[in-house]
């Protein structure tokens, strides 16, 4: 099933070449805005409570580098996270990203956004009316919870989300029907997982491969081999929680968010 809902934010236009747009994808909320030759993406996965800031600009193409970095919302405010830089298929484009624990409420005092790490520092991009950005992300989160019928009372008890344990071992080619993979022709599936208080999970496919047999096999393999650390309440008690996983079924790699 494809699901996409768009919230458009008509913010004050200065250096930006477009308004902010928040798109709800099956497992995340993605905000985008263009700034001349550059684009800024803020990618938030509500159930795992982390977000990624990505800047694609016309800078010199970069060799891939990973490590620690920070991003700033202006006025010296820094947030630490996992830094990555690389290049796109176009020779004159580069992509710089930072994966940060937390929720987009951190954006509420933003004035401008830049990323720094591994000897690279981007330009600073004006944010605009940050309170409207945060409000749009909250709307997207509410739509996400309603659409996938997640238990709000149970979700409210989660202070620390469930954590995947070694997800790369969850699926192998032997778990999947070759004919279904061939018919699907490659791609990515997205599963929504409910994790109980001992780390046992149940899987529901929310981003389909287009092949029911492949979707069923993927979820069955995830339920059989998947391991989690349970979600925790504020007092440290194990509680029911949720997480999502993307599976590239050509390479058979799980990308947790």
C-alpha positions in Angstrom: 0.0 0.0 0.0 1.3 3.4 -0.9 0.4 6.2 1.5 1.4 9.8 1.2 -0.1 12.8 2.9 1.4 16.3 2.4 1.2 19.2 4.7 2.4 22.5 3.0 3.8 25.2 5.2 3.6 28.7 3.7 6.5 30.3 5.5 8.2 33.6 4.9 10.2 33.4 1.7 13.7 35.0 1.6 16.7 32.9 0.5 14.6 29.8 0.3 13.3 28.9 -3.2 10.2 27.0 -1.9 8.0 26.6 1.1 8.6 23.7 3.6 6.6 20.6 2.7 6.1 17.7 5.1 5.3 14.3 3.5 4.0 11.3 5.4 5.5 8.1 4.1 4.6 4.6 5.5 7.2 4.8 8.3 8.3 8.4 8.6 7.6 12.1 8.1 9.9 13.9 5.7 10.3 17.7 5.5 11.9 19.3 2.4 12.8 22.7 1.3 14.8 24.1 -1.7 17.4 26.8 -1.4 18.6 27.8 -4.8 20.9 24.9 -5.9 20.6 23.2 -2.5 17.9 21.1 -0.8 17.4 20.4 2.9 15.6 17.3 4.2 14.5 16.6 7.7 13.5 12.9 8.0 11.8 11.8 11.2 10.7 8.3 12.2 8.2 8.9 15.1 8.4 5.3 16.6 12.2 5.3 17.0 12.5 8.9 18.1 15.3 10.0 16.0 15.6 12.3 13.0 18.1 12.9 10.2 19.1 16.2 8.7 20.3 15.9 5.1 21.7 18.7 2.9 22.2 18.1 -0.8 24.1 21.0 -2.5 26.4 21.8 -5.4 29.6 21.4 -3.5 32.5 19.3 -4.7 31.8 15.5 -4.8 33.0 13.7 -1.7 34.4 10.3 -0.9 32.1 8.6 1.5 33.0 9.3 5.2 31.2 8.4 8.4 31.9 9.5 11.9 30.6 12.0 14.5 29.4 15.5 13.7 27.0 18.2 14.8 24.4 20.5 13.4 23.5 24.0 14.4 20.2 25.9 14.4 22.0 29.2 14.7 23.1 31.2 17.7 25.6 28.5 18.7 23.1 25.7 19.5 24.7 22.4 18.6 23.3 18.9 18.6 25.6 15.8 18.3 24.9 12.9 16.0 26.2 10.3 13.5 27.7 12.1 10.5 27.9 10.9 7.0 29.0 12.5 3.7 29.0 11.1 0.2 28.1 11.9 -3.4 25.0 11.5 -5.5 24.9 10.0 -9.0 25.4 13.5 -10.4 29.1 14.6 -10.3 28.3 18.1 -9.2 26.2 17.2 -6.2 27.1 16.1 -2.7 25.0 14.8 0.2 25.8 15.5 3.8 23.7 14.0 6.6 23.5 13.8 10.4 21.4 11.2 12.3 20.3 12.6 15.7 18.5 11.1 18.7 15.4 12.9 19.8 12.3 14.5 18.2 11.7 17.5 16.0 10.7 19.7 19.0 14.5 20.5 19.0 13.7 22.6 15.9 11.5 25.0 17.9 14.2 27.6 18.4 15.8 27.2 15.0 16.9 30.2 13.0 19.3 28.6 10.5 20.5 25.1 9.9 24.0 23.9 9.0 26.0 20.6 9.4 29.6 20.3 10.4 31.8 17.2 10.6 34.9 15.4 9.1 36.4 18.6 7.9 33.2 19.7 6.0 30.9 22.5 7.0 27.8 23.4 5.0 26.4 26.9 4.4 23.8 28.0 7.0 20.2 27.8 5.6 17.5 30.0 7.1 14.7 27.9 8.7 11.8 30.4 8.8 8.9 30.0 11.3 10.2 27.0 13.3 7.1 26.7 15.4 5.1 25.9 12.2 7.7 23.2 11.3 7.3 21.5 14.7 3.5 21.8 14.5 3.5 20.2 11.0 5.6 17.3 12.3 3.2 16.7 15.2 0.3 16.6 12.7 2.2 14.1 10.7 2.9 12.0 13.8 -0.8 12.0 14.7 -1.8 11.0 11.2 0.8 8.2 11.3 -0.6 6.8 14.7 -4.2 7.0 13.5 -3.6 5.5 10.1 -1.7 2.4 11.5 -4.1 2.1 14.5 -1.3 2.2 17.1 -2.4 2.0 20.7 -2.1 5.6 21.9 -2.2 4.7 25.7 0.5 2.1 25.3 2.6 4.4 23.1 2.4 7.2 25.7 4.0 4.9 28.3 7.2 4.5 26.1 10.1 6.7 27.3 12.8 4.7 25.4 11.8 2.9 22.2 12.4 -0.8 21.6 15.9 -1.4 20.1 16.7 -3.9 17.3 19.5 -6.4 18.1 21.8 -7.3 15.1 19.1 -6.9 12.4 21.4 -7.9 9.6 21.1 -11.5 10.8 17.3 -11.6 10.7 16.8 -12.6 7.0 18.7 -14.7 4.5 17.9 -15.6 0.9 16.8 -19.1 2.1 13.9 -17.4 3.9 12.4 -15.9 0.8 10.7 -17.4 -2.3 13.0 -16.9 -5.3 10.1 -16.6 -7.8 8.4 -13.9 -5.7 11.7 -11.9 -5.6 12.0 -12.2 -9.3 8.5 -11.1 -9.9 8.9 -8.1 -7.6 12.1 -7.1 -9.4 13.8 -5.7 -6.3 12.9 -2.9 -4.0 12.3 -2.1 -0.4 9.7 -3.3 2.0 8.7 -1.7 5.4 7.5 -3.6 8.4 5.9 -2.3 11.5 6.8 -4.3 14.6 5.0 -4.5 17.9 7.5 -5.6 20.6 6.2 -7.1 23.9 7.9 -6.8 27.3 10.3 -9.7 26.8 11.3 -8.6 23.3 9.1 -10.9 21.2 7.6 -9.2 18.2 4.7 -9.4 15.8 5.2 -8.0 12.3 2.9 -6.1 10.0 3.9 -5.1 6.5 3.2 -1.4 5.9 5.3 -0.9 2.8 4.7 -3.7 0.3 7.0 -5.3 -2.3 4.0 -5.8 -4.5 4.2 -9.6 -4.0 2.0 -11.0 -1.2 4.1 -14.2 -0.9 7.3 -12.1 -0.4 5.7 -9.8 2.1 4.4 -12.8 4.1 7.8 -14.6 4.0 9.6 -11.4 5.1 7.3 -10.9 8.1 7.5 -14.6 9.1 11.3 -14.4 9.0 11.4 -11.2 11.1 9.1 -12.8 13.7 11.2 -16.0 13.8 14.7 -14.4 13.9 14.1 -10.8 15.1 15.4 -9.8 18.5 14.7 -6.6 20.4 15.5 -5.0 23.7 12.0 -4.1 25.0 10.8 -0.5 25.2 11.1 1.1 28.6 8.8 3.4 30.6 10.2 6.4 32.4 10.8 4.3 35.6 12.8 1.7 33.6 10.0 -0.9 33.5 9.7 -2.9 30.3 6.6 -2.0 28.3 5.1 -2.8 24.9 6.6 -0.8 22.1 7.0 -0.4 18.4 9.7 0.0 15.8 10.0 -0.2 12.0 12.5 -1.9 9.6 13.2 -1.4 6.0 14.4 -4.5 4.0 16.1 -4.2 0.7 15.3 -7.6 -0.7 18.0 -7.6 -3.4 20.8 -7.1 -0.9 18.7 -8.5 2.0 19.8 -5.8 4.4 17.7 -4.4 7.2 17.9 -0.7 7.9 16.4 0.2 11.3 15.2 3.8 11.9 
